[in-house]
Amino acid sequence: WGCFPDKLETSTITPIPKIINASNAKDFRPINSLPPVEKILEMAVYKQITEYFNSNKLLIYNQSGFRKCHSCETALQLTISNFLKNIDNNKFTVTVFLDFQRAFETIDRSILLKKLQMYGVGGKINDIVHYTNSDFLNLFADDTLIAMAHSDLNVALDKINEDLINISNYLKMNKLVLNVNKTKSTIITTQYKYERLDINNINIVYENNQIELIKYLGLIIDNNLTFKEHLTIANSLSIMTCITVYKSIIQPHFDYCATILYMLDKNSISELQKLQNRGMRIILRCNKYTPINLMLECLQWMNVLGSPHVTKWKAYWEKYLEDR
């Protein structure tokens, strides 16, 4: 067993709000800032443990969080392909998206150390898999999804409720708490079948409130897997978000070698201005008849040749010509 110096355990904790207008302590996420030397030691331990877990296949296949060659996309691919297969097989898929309350902060250290010792630091890490009989289990760190599929919806509901009781026992044993308010469930099926369900009489142990849309790992999933809501999300982007995207991705192309713009002919400048105009119309959701000056004034922008970079380099260029 290694020894970790006590002085390196001293850290600065910065509270970061998890929601807008956070007021209670539970609304903040504590961010630990540890000494740089500690981070070096931490990375060395992390590398050794990761190599050990991977070489001995201790992590279950369905855990995609913070693993090499895994991502939110691989987790979503695994999930959506499973749901689509169930629809093709004429089955209902009852899903429950579990949200653990302050998961990383409530981990019991003694239980964690016992598990690490037991696994050789055999069996599988993420031992929640041993407490569920679900047809499908997917994890991304502590984001956990369980699903039960069956052609008879009542059978699927009975099985998912049995599973939730087992998971409840697992959480008690590991001193973890489920955030019931954020735990959501939905039924994945065809639109024809869903419209004929009596949603009010569907009972799930943890959460009776059925929802038609769920945001899972950044993807908005609807119960028919049409993804229409996700595809229209761009329309809900705020103007400030659109401006940030424009300035970080598009504007640098105008600013690059800005002195060259001053030497371009009028036709070339006009083409560049058309590109900026198109960007402004998208950001402000204006039609093609909206005056350019009005859009520039609204965004408090200058035109292509009026940008600060071009103005600055124009002055330098004129000074250079004078000195010659």
BALOBA-1460 file (C-alpha; in Angstrom, 3 decimals):
// residues 324
<rec num="1" residu="w" x="0.000" y="0.000" z="0.000"/>
<rec num="2" residu="g" x="1.268" y="3.500" z="-0.831"/>
<rec num="3" residu="c" x="1.350" y="6.481" z="1.493"/>
<rec num="4" residu="f" x="-0.159" y="9.799" z="0.436"/>
<rec num="5" residu="p" x="1.427" y="12.888" z="2.095"/>
<rec num="6" residu="d" x="-1.041" y="14.729" z="4.334"/>
<rec num="7" residu="k" x="0.133" y="18.155" z="3.129"/>
<rec num="8" residu="l" x="-0.866" y="17.311" z="-0.436"/>
<rec num="9" residu="e" x="-4.448" y="16.711" z="0.688"/>
<rec num="10" residu="t" x="-4.963" y="20.422" z="1.388"/>
<rec num="11" residu="s" x="-7.143" y="21.932" z="-1.322"/>
<rec num="12" residu="t" x="-9.015" y="25.069" z="-2.284"/>
<rec num="13" residu="i" x="-12.729" y="24.457" z="-2.835"/>
<rec num="14" residu="t" x="-14.579" y="26.721" z="-5.269"/>
<rec num="15" residu="p" x="-18.402" y="26.443" z="-5.385"/>
<rec num="16" residu="i" x="-19.733" y="26.459" z="-8.961"/>
<rec num="17" residu="p" x="-23.512" y="26.962" z="-9.392"/>
<rec num="18" residu="k" x="-25.290" y="24.058" z="-11.123"/>
<rec num="19" residu="i" x="-28.437" y="26.065" z="-11.840"/>
<rec num="20" residu="i" x="-29.346" y="29.686" z="-12.527"/>
<rec num="21" residu="n" x="-29.956" y="31.817" z="-9.404"/>
<rec num="22" residu="a" x="-28.462" y="29.181" z="-7.111"/>
<rec num="23" residu="s" x="-29.136" y="29.965" z="-3.456"/>
<rec num="24" residu="n" x="-28.918" y="26.717" z="-1.452"/>
<rec num="25" residu="a" x="-25.710" y="24.787" z="-0.825"/>
<rec num="26" residu="k" x="-27.103" y="21.810" z="-2.772"/>
<rec num="27" residu="d" x="-27.344" y="24.035" z="-5.864"/>
<rec num="28" residu="f" x="-23.549" y="24.308" z="-6.071"/>
<rec num="29" residu="r" x="-20.912" y="21.857" z="-7.265"/>
<rec num="30" residu="p" x="-17.690" y="21.997" z="-5.202"/>
<rec num="31" residu="i" x="-14.593" y="22.115" z="-7.401"/>
<rec num="32" residu="n" x="-11.402" y="20.958" z="-5.700"/>
<rec num="33" residu="s" x="-8.128" y="22.694" z="-6.591"/>
<rec num="34" residu="l" x="-5.233" y="20.576" z="-5.325"/>
<rec num="35" residu="p" x="-1.485" y="21.357" z="-5.358"/>
<rec num="36" residu="p" x="0.272" y="20.763" z="-8.742"/>
<rec num="37" residu="v" x="2.532" y="18.082" z="-7.232"/>
<rec num="38" residu="e" x="-0.564" y="16.168" z="-6.112"/>
<rec num="39" residu="k" x="-1.911" y="16.215" z="-9.674"/>
<rec num="40" residu="i" x="1.307" y="14.616" z="-10.952"/>
<rec num="41" residu="l" x="1.010" y="11.826" z="-8.388"/>
<rec num="42" residu="e" x="-2.700" y="11.494" z="-9.151"/>
<rec num="43" residu="m" x="-2.014" y="11.046" z="-12.877"/>
<rec num="44" residu="a" x="0.597" y="8.372" z="-12.164"/>
<rec num="45" residu="v" x="-1.871" y="6.421" z="-10.005"/>
<rec num="46" residu="y" x="-4.658" y="6.960" z="-12.543"/>
<rec num="47" residu="k" x="-2.502" y="5.612" z="-15.376"/>
<rec num="48" residu="q" x="-1.566" y="2.462" z="-13.441"/>
<rec num="49" residu="i" x="-5.128" y="1.739" z="-12.281"/>
<rec num="50" residu="t" x="-6.572" y="2.396" z="-15.745"/>
<rec num="51" residu="e" x="-4.090" y="0.033" z="-17.395"/>
<rec num="52" residu="y" x="-4.850" y="-2.591" z="-14.741"/>
<rec num="53" residu="f" x="-8.622" y="-2.293" z="-15.203"/>
<rec num="54" residu="n" x="-8.392" y="-2.401" z="-18.995"/>
<rec num="55" residu="s" x="-5.929" y="-5.284" z="-19.232"/>
<rec num="56" residu="n" x="-8.012" y="-7.369" z="-16.812"/>
<rec num="57" residu="k" x="-11.350" y="-6.229" z="-18.300"/>
<rec num="58" residu="l" x="-12.724" y="-5.143" z="-14.926"/>
<rec num="59" residu="l" x="-14.948" y="-2.381" z="-16.294"/>
<rec num="60" residu="i" x="-18.246" y="-3.506" z="-17.760"/>
<rec num="61" residu="y" x="-18.743" y="-2.980" z="-21.482"/>
<rec num="62" residu="n" x="-21.692" y="-0.620" z="-21.012"/>
<rec num="63" residu="q" x="-19.701" y="1.952" z="-19.011"/>
<rec num="64" residu="s" x="-18.695" y="4.734" z="-21.433"/>
<rec num="65" residu="g" x="-17.697" y="7.461" z="-18.978"/>
<rec num="66" residu="f" x="-14.122" y="8.761" z="-19.073"/>
<rec num="67" residu="r" x="-12.713" y="5.761" z="-20.933"/>
<rec num="68" residu="k" x="-10.424" y="5.603" z="-23.931"/>
<rec num="69" residu="c" x="-12.289" y="4.918" z="-27.193"/>
<rec num="70" residu="h" x="-15.584" y="5.670" z="-25.398"/>
<rec num="71" residu="s" x="-17.657" y="8.845" z="-25.377"/>
<rec num="72" residu="c" x="-21.184" y="10.228" z="-25.109"/>
<rec num="73" residu="e" x="-21.594" y="9.219" z="-28.739"/>
<rec num="74" residu="t" x="-20.730" y="5.559" z="-28.131"/>
<rec num="75" residu="a" x="-23.129" y="5.496" z="-25.171"/>
<rec num="76" residu="l" x="-25.897" y="7.031" z="-27.272"/>
<rec num="77" residu="q" x="-25.211" y="4.708" z="-30.221"/>
<rec num="78" residu="l" x="-25.530" y="1.721" z="-27.902"/>
<rec num="79" residu="t" x="-28.749" y="3.084" z="-26.395"/>
<rec num="80" residu="i" x="-30.546" y="4.218" z="-29.554"/>
<rec num="81" residu="s" x="-29.646" y="1.072" z="-31.531"/>
<rec num="82" residu="n" x="-31.104" y="-1.033" z="-28.692"/>
<rec num="83" residu="f" x="-34.326" y="0.993" z="-28.683"/>
<rec num="84" residu="l" x="-34.677" y="0.789" z="-32.470"/>
<rec num="85" residu="k" x="-34.150" y="-2.977" z="-32.395"/>
<rec num="86" residu="n" x="-36.949" y="-3.304" z="-29.847"/>
<rec num="87" residu="i" x="-39.292" y="-1.235" z="-32.017"/>
<rec num="88" residu="d" x="-38.456" y="-3.450" z="-35.008"/>
<rec num="89" residu="n" x="-39.307" y="-6.480" z="-32.848"/>
<rec num="90" residu="n" x="-42.704" y="-4.964" z="-31.998"/>
<rec num="91" residu="k" x="-41.803" y="-4.402" z="-28.327"/>
<rec num="92" residu="f" x="-42.434" y="-1.621" z="-25.830"/>
<rec num="93" residu="t" x="-39.279" y="-0.338" z="-24.123"/>
<rec num="94" residu="v" x="-39.845" y="1.011" z="-20.614"/>
<rec num="95" residu="t" x="-36.875" y="3.166" z="-19.656"/>
<rec num="96" residu="v" x="-35.812" y="4.793" z="-16.406"/>
<rec num="97" residu="f" x="-33.088" y="7.438" z="-16.389"/>
<rec num="98" residu="l" x="-31.599" y="7.342" z="-12.892"/>
<rec num="99" residu="d" x="-30.077" y="10.453" z="-11.371"/>
<rec num="100" residu="f" x="-27.895" y="9.951" z="-8.310"/>
<rec num="101" residu="q" x="-27.975" y="12.749" z="-5.770"/>
<rec num="102" residu="r" x="-24.485" y="14.262" z="-5.346"/>
<rec num="103" residu="a" x="-23.022" y="10.978" z="-6.540"/>
<rec num="104" residu="f" x="-19.319" y="11.791" z="-6.293"/>
<rec num="105" residu="e" x="-19.681" y="13.621" z="-2.992"/>
<rec num="106" residu="t" x="-21.600" y="10.868" z="-1.176"/>
<rec num="107" residu="i" x="-19.334" y="7.932" z="-2.046"/>
<rec num="108" residu="d" x="-18.464" y="6.050" z="1.135"/>
<rec num="109" residu="r" x="-14.663" y="5.794" z="1.231"/>
<rec num="110" residu="s" x="-14.562" y="2.641" z="3.348"/>
<rec num="111" residu="i" x="-16.890" y="0.808" z="0.937"/>
<rec num="112" residu="l" x="-14.877" y="2.075" z="-2.032"/>
<rec num="113" residu="l" x="-11.588" y="0.869" z="-0.537"/>
<rec num="114" residu="k" x="-13.077" y="-2.554" z="0.249"/>
<rec num="115" residu="k" x="-14.248" y="-2.906" z="-3.341"/>
<rec num="116" residu="l" x="-10.854" y="-1.915" z="-4.736"/>
<rec num="117" residu="q" x="-9.161" y="-4.419" z="-2.446"/>
<rec num="118" residu="m" x="-11.600" y="-7.130" z="-3.461"/>
<rec num="119" residu="y" x="-10.916" y="-6.504" z="-7.152"/>
<rec num="120" residu="g" x="-7.158" y="-6.695" z="-6.689"/>
<rec num="121" residu="v" x="-6.110" y="-2.966" z="-6.508"/>
<rec num="122" residu="g" x="-11.857" y="-10.747" z="-9.513"/>
<rec num="123" residu="g" x="-15.032" y="-9.354" z="-10.776"/>
<rec num="124" residu="k" x="-16.356" y="-6.323" z="-12.532"/>
<rec num="125" residu="i" x="-16.200" y="-2.722" z="-11.407"/>
<rec num="126" residu="n" x="-19.608" y="-0.974" z="-11.661"/>
<rec num="127" residu="d" x="-21.166" y="-3.833" z="-9.710"/>
<rec num="128" residu="i" x="-24.638" y="-2.331" z="-10.137"/>
<rec num="129" residu="v" x="-24.860" y="-4.760" z="-13.058"/>
<rec num="130" residu="h" x="-25.208" y="-7.595" z="-10.518"/>
<rec num="131" residu="y" x="-28.298" y="-5.984" z="-8.978"/>
<rec num="132" residu="t" x="-30.341" y="-5.466" z="-12.114"/>
<rec num="133" residu="n" x="-32.144" y="-7.872" z="-14.415"/>
<rec num="134" residu="s" x="-32.849" y="-5.248" z="-17.057"/>
<rec num="135" residu="d" x="-32.647" y="-6.130" z="-20.726"/>
<rec num="136" residu="f" x="-30.419" y="-3.109" z="-21.210"/>
<rec num="137" residu="l" x="-28.120" y="-1.173" z="-18.883"/>
<rec num="138" residu="n" x="-26.019" y="1.792" z="-19.964"/>
<rec num="139" residu="l" x="-23.730" y="4.006" z="-17.899"/>
<rec num="140" residu="f" x="-21.732" y="7.166" z="-18.467"/>
<rec num="141" residu="a" x="-19.942" y="7.734" z="-15.166"/>
<rec num="142" residu="d" x="-22.890" y="8.049" z="-12.728"/>
<rec num="143" residu="d" x="-25.518" y="8.677" z="-15.440"/>
<rec num="144" residu="t" x="-27.375" y="5.373" z="-15.437"/>
<rec num="145" residu="l" x="-30.088" y="4.110" z="-17.762"/>
<rec num="146" residu="i" x="-32.022" y="0.871" z="-17.340"/>
<rec num="147" residu="a" x="-34.552" y="-0.445" z="-19.841"/>
<rec num="148" residu="m" x="-36.896" y="-3.408" z="-20.093"/>
<rec num="149" residu="a" x="-38.445" y="-4.468" z="-23.408"/>
<rec num="150" residu="h" x="-41.430" y="-6.737" z="-24.010"/>
<rec num="151" residu="s" x="-44.299" y="-7.045" z="-26.466"/>
<rec num="152" residu="d" x="-46.669" y="-6.827" z="-23.480"/>
<rec num="153" residu="l" x="-46.297" y="-3.421" z="-21.808"/>
<rec num="154" residu="n" x="-47.583" y="-4.678" z="-18.434"/>
<rec num="155" residu="v" x="-44.896" y="-7.367" z="-18.320"/>
<rec num="156" residu="a" x="-42.211" y="-4.770" z="-19.068"/>
<rec num="157" residu="l" x="-43.579" y="-2.485" z="-16.334"/>
<rec num="158" residu="d" x="-43.638" y="-5.287" z="-13.743"/>
<rec num="159" residu="k" x="-40.043" y="-6.208" z="-14.552"/>
<rec num="160" residu="i" x="-38.781" y="-2.622" z="-14.439"/>
<rec num="161" residu="n" x="-40.431" y="-2.103" z="-11.043"/>
<rec num="162" residu="e" x="-38.792" y="-5.266" z="-9.696"/>
<rec num="163" residu="d" x="-35.489" y="-3.940" z="-10.972"/>
<rec num="164" residu="l" x="-35.979" y="-0.582" z="-9.288"/>
<rec num="165" residu="i" x="-36.552" y="-2.322" z="-5.945"/>
<rec num="166" residu="n" x="-33.276" y="-4.217" z="-6.439"/>
<rec num="167" residu="i" x="-31.479" y="-0.976" z="-7.301"/>
<rec num="168" residu="s" x="-32.966" y="0.660" z="-4.203"/>
<rec num="169" residu="n" x="-31.402" y="-2.084" z="-2.073"/>
<rec num="170" residu="y" x="-28.094" y="-1.630" z="-3.908"/>
<rec num="171" residu="l" x="-28.109" y="2.110" z="-3.176"/>
<rec num="172" residu="k" x="-28.843" y="1.575" z="0.527"/>
<rec num="173" residu="m" x="-26.039" y="-0.956" z="0.778"/>
<rec num="174" residu="n" x="-23.599" y="1.489" z="-0.832"/>
<rec num="175" residu="k" x="-24.926" y="4.534" z="1.056"/>
<rec num="176" residu="l" x="-25.960" y="6.295" z="-2.142"/>
<rec num="177" residu="v" x="-29.108" y="8.352" z="-2.678"/>
<rec num="178" residu="l" x="-31.270" y="8.553" z="-5.775"/>
<rec num="179" residu="n" x="-32.482" y="11.998" z="-6.782"/>
<rec num="180" residu="v" x="-36.137" y="11.054" z="-7.309"/>
<rec num="181" residu="n" x="-37.070" y="14.485" z="-8.680"/>
<rec num="182" residu="k" x="-34.562" y="14.145" z="-11.506"/>
<rec num="183" residu="t" x="-35.140" y="10.447" z="-12.168"/>
<rec num="184" residu="k" x="-37.338" y="10.245" z="-15.260"/>
<rec num="185" residu="s" x="-38.994" y="7.462" z="-17.192"/>
<rec num="186" residu="t" x="-40.402" y="7.153" z="-20.676"/>
<rec num="187" residu="i" x="-41.846" y="4.468" z="-22.933"/>
<rec num="188" residu="i" x="-40.214" y="3.979" z="-26.332"/>
<rec num="189" residu="t" x="-42.504" y="2.631" z="-29.035"/>
<rec num="190" residu="t" x="-44.128" y="3.593" z="-32.332"/>
<rec num="191" residu="q" x="-46.274" y="6.706" z="-32.483"/>
<rec num="192" residu="y" x="-49.339" y="4.582" z="-33.299"/>
<rec num="193" residu="k" x="-48.953" y="2.493" z="-30.133"/>
<rec num="194" residu="y" x="-47.997" y="5.403" z="-27.895"/>
<rec num="195" residu="e" x="-51.102" y="7.395" z="-28.795"/>
<rec num="196" residu="r" x="-53.248" y="4.459" z="-27.605"/>
<rec num="197" residu="l" x="-51.605" y="4.140" z="-24.177"/>
<rec num="198" residu="d" x="-53.359" y="5.197" z="-20.981"/>
<rec num="199" residu="i" x="-50.399" y="7.094" z="-19.541"/>
<rec num="200" residu="n" x="-52.254" y="8.102" z="-16.363"/>
<rec num="201" residu="n" x="-52.577" y="4.454" z="-15.295"/>
<rec num="202" residu="i" x="-48.915" y="3.588" z="-15.799"/>
<rec num="203" residu="n" x="-47.158" y="3.176" z="-12.457"/>
<rec num="204" residu="i" x="-43.392" y="3.119" z="-12.012"/>
<rec num="205" residu="v" x="-41.926" y="2.785" z="-8.506"/>
<rec num="206" residu="y" x="-39.681" y="5.836" z="-8.442"/>
<rec num="207" residu="e" x="-41.409" y="8.251" z="-10.760"/>
<rec num="208" residu="n" x="-45.020" y="8.155" z="-11.917"/>
<rec num="209" residu="n" x="-44.688" y="11.256" z="-14.081"/>
<rec num="210" residu="q" x="-44.322" y="9.983" z="-17.640"/>
<rec num="211" residu="i" x="-42.488" y="12.279" z="-20.041"/>
<rec num="212" residu="e" x="-42.397" y="12.288" z="-23.826"/>
<rec num="213" residu="l" x="-38.965" y="13.888" z="-24.102"/>
<rec num="214" residu="i" x="-35.761" y="13.219" z="-22.171"/>
<rec num="215" residu="k" x="-32.367" y="14.869" z="-22.555"/>
<rec num="216" residu="y" x="-29.802" y="12.102" z="-22.214"/>
<rec num="217" residu="l" x="-26.100" y="12.901" z="-22.588"/>
<rec num="218" residu="g" x="-26.977" y="16.044" z="-24.527"/>
<rec num="219" residu="l" x="-29.356" y="14.301" z="-26.951"/>
<rec num="220" residu="i" x="-33.107" y="14.958" z="-26.757"/>
<rec num="221" residu="i" x="-34.839" y="11.580" z="-27.085"/>
<rec num="222" residu="d" x="-38.562" y="11.388" z="-27.799"/>
<rec num="223" residu="n" x="-40.654" y="8.270" z="-27.240"/>
<rec num="224" residu="n" x="-40.950" y="7.602" z="-30.988"/>
<rec num="225" residu="l" x="-37.230" y="8.179" z="-31.717"/>
<rec num="226" residu="t" x="-37.976" y="10.814" z="-34.378"/>
<rec num="227" residu="f" x="-35.459" y="13.306" z="-32.859"/>
<rec num="228" residu="k" x="-37.545" y="16.194" z="-34.210"/>
<rec num="229" residu="e" x="-37.109" y="18.196" z="-31.014"/>
<rec num="230" residu="h" x="-33.352" y="17.757" z="-31.110"/>
<rec num="231" residu="l" x="-33.167" y="18.815" z="-34.763"/>
<rec num="232" residu="t" x="-35.048" y="22.036" z="-34.037"/>
<rec num="233" residu="i" x="-32.908" y="22.953" z="-31.038"/>
<rec num="234" residu="a" x="-30.874" y="25.374" z="-33.169"/>
<rec num="235" residu="n" x="-33.926" y="27.634" z="-33.383"/>
<rec num="236" residu="s" x="-33.896" y="28.031" z="-29.623"/>
<rec num="237" residu="l" x="-30.284" y="29.214" z="-29.438"/>
<rec num="238" residu="s" x="-30.020" y="32.672" z="-27.928"/>
<rec num="239" residu="i" x="-28.614" y="35.571" z="-29.938"/>
<rec num="240" residu="m" x="-25.633" y="35.738" z="-27.573"/>
<rec num="241" residu="t" x="-24.855" y="32.070" z="-28.218"/>
<rec num="242" residu="c" x="-25.048" y="32.631" z="-31.984"/>
<rec num="243" residu="i" x="-22.755" y="35.659" z="-31.701"/>
<rec num="244" residu="t" x="-20.253" y="33.634" z="-29.680"/>
<rec num="245" residu="v" x="-20.238" y="30.897" z="-32.335"/>
<rec num="246" residu="y" x="-19.805" y="33.484" z="-35.106"/>
<rec num="247" residu="k" x="-16.949" y="35.310" z="-33.386"/>
<rec num="248" residu="s" x="-15.107" y="32.129" z="-32.434"/>
<rec num="249" residu="i" x="-15.434" y="30.255" z="-35.752"/>
<rec num="250" residu="i" x="-16.238" y="32.683" z="-38.592"/>
<rec num="251" residu="q" x="-14.820" y="36.060" z="-37.570"/>
<rec num="252" residu="p" x="-11.204" y="34.795" z="-37.317"/>
<rec num="253" residu="h" x="-11.288" y="34.080" z="-41.071"/>
<rec num="254" residu="f" x="-12.036" y="37.757" z="-41.708"/>
<rec num="255" residu="d" x="-9.372" y="38.906" z="-39.261"/>
<rec num="256" residu="y" x="-6.614" y="36.663" z="-40.623"/>
<rec num="257" residu="c" x="-4.055" y="38.726" z="-42.596"/>
<rec num="258" residu="a" x="-6.370" y="41.709" z="-42.355"/>
<rec num="259" residu="t" x="-3.931" y="43.947" z="-44.241"/>
<rec num="260" residu="i" x="-4.716" y="42.013" z="-47.419"/>
<rec num="261" residu="l" x="-8.373" y="43.054" z="-47.223"/>
<rec num="262" residu="y" x="-7.325" y="46.681" z="-47.638"/>
<rec num="263" residu="m" x="-5.721" y="45.812" z="-50.972"/>
<rec num="264" residu="l" x="-8.690" y="43.885" z="-52.396"/>
<rec num="265" residu="d" x="-10.831" y="45.292" z="-55.190"/>
<rec num="266" residu="k" x="-14.435" y="46.375" z="-54.625"/>
<rec num="267" residu="n" x="-15.929" y="43.146" z="-56.013"/>
<rec num="268" residu="s" x="-13.901" y="40.997" z="-53.609"/>
<rec num="269" residu="i" x="-14.838" y="43.214" z="-50.665"/>
<rec num="270" residu="s" x="-18.476" y="42.950" z="-51.728"/>
<rec num="271" residu="e" x="-18.296" y="39.141" z="-51.673"/>
<rec num="272" residu="l" x="-16.850" y="39.194" z="-48.150"/>
<rec num="273" residu="q" x="-19.521" y="41.644" z="-47.035"/>
<rec num="274" residu="k" x="-22.228" y="39.305" z="-48.354"/>
<rec num="275" residu="l" x="-20.854" y="36.550" z="-46.129"/>
<rec num="276" residu="q" x="-20.992" y="38.805" z="-43.083"/>
<rec num="277" residu="n" x="-24.530" y="39.864" z="-44.046"/>
<rec num="278" residu="r" x="-25.611" y="36.227" z="-44.229"/>
<rec num="279" residu="g" x="-24.182" y="35.614" z="-40.765"/>
<rec num="280" residu="m" x="-26.038" y="38.624" z="-39.344"/>
<rec num="281" residu="r" x="-29.335" y="37.480" z="-40.882"/>
<rec num="282" residu="i" x="-28.941" y="34.029" z="-39.337"/>
<rec num="283" residu="i" x="-28.089" y="35.454" z="-35.912"/>
<rec num="284" residu="l" x="-30.925" y="37.996" z="-35.910"/>
<rec num="285" residu="r" x="-33.326" y="35.741" z="-37.868"/>
<rec num="286" residu="c" x="-33.901" y="38.522" z="-40.379"/>
<rec num="287" residu="n" x="-35.131" y="38.199" z="-43.952"/>
<rec num="288" residu="k" x="-33.160" y="39.301" z="-47.011"/>
<rec num="289" residu="y" x="-34.911" y="42.688" z="-47.105"/>
<rec num="290" residu="t" x="-33.621" y="43.838" z="-43.712"/>
<rec num="291" residu="p" x="-31.197" y="46.785" z="-44.227"/>
<rec num="292" residu="i" x="-27.544" y="45.950" z="-43.598"/>
<rec num="293" residu="n" x="-26.943" y="49.120" z="-41.594"/>
<rec num="294" residu="l" x="-29.832" y="48.232" z="-39.302"/>
<rec num="295" residu="m" x="-28.328" y="44.786" z="-38.587"/>
<rec num="296" residu="l" x="-24.865" y="46.285" z="-38.001"/>
<rec num="297" residu="e" x="-26.360" y="48.817" z="-35.596"/>
<rec num="298" residu="c" x="-28.350" y="46.150" z="-33.756"/>
<rec num="299" residu="l" x="-25.275" y="43.951" z="-33.261"/>
<rec num="300" residu="q" x="-22.993" y="46.974" z="-32.755"/>
<rec num="301" residu="w" x="-20.666" y="45.622" z="-35.413"/>
<rec num="302" residu="m" x="-18.645" y="47.290" z="-38.145"/>
<rec num="303" residu="n" x="-18.713" y="46.140" z="-41.736"/>
<rec num="304" residu="v" x="-15.908" y="44.008" z="-43.155"/>
<rec num="305" residu="l" x="-13.552" y="46.922" z="-43.834"/>
<rec num="306" residu="g" x="-14.562" y="48.720" z="-40.672"/>
<rec num="307" residu="s" x="-13.455" y="46.031" z="-38.247"/>
<rec num="308" residu="p" x="-10.878" y="47.106" z="-35.659"/>
<rec num="309" residu="h" x="-8.256" y="44.794" z="-37.133"/>
<rec num="310" residu="v" x="-8.647" y="46.177" z="-40.649"/>
<rec num="311" residu="t" x="-8.698" y="49.772" z="-39.398"/>
<rec num="312" residu="k" x="-5.533" y="49.176" z="-37.387"/>
<rec num="313" residu="w" x="-3.662" y="47.538" z="-40.232"/>
<rec num="314" residu="k" x="-4.890" y="50.157" z="-42.685"/>
<rec num="315" residu="a" x="-3.207" y="52.827" z="-40.547"/>
<rec num="316" residu="y" x="-0.010" y="50.776" z="-40.367"/>
<rec num="317" residu="w" x="-0.055" y="50.245" z="-44.139"/>
<rec num="318" residu="e" x="-0.533" y="53.942" z="-44.881"/>
<rec num="319" residu="k" x="2.306" y="54.788" z="-42.492"/>
<rec num="320" residu="y" x="4.506" y="52.219" z="-44.227"/>
<rec num="321" residu="l" x="3.808" y="53.756" z="-47.648"/>
<rec num="322" residu="e" x="4.570" y="57.239" z="-46.333"/>
<rec num="323" residu="d" x="7.916" y="56.153" z="-44.884"/>
<rec num="324" residu="r" x="8.946" y="54.663" z="-48.206"/>
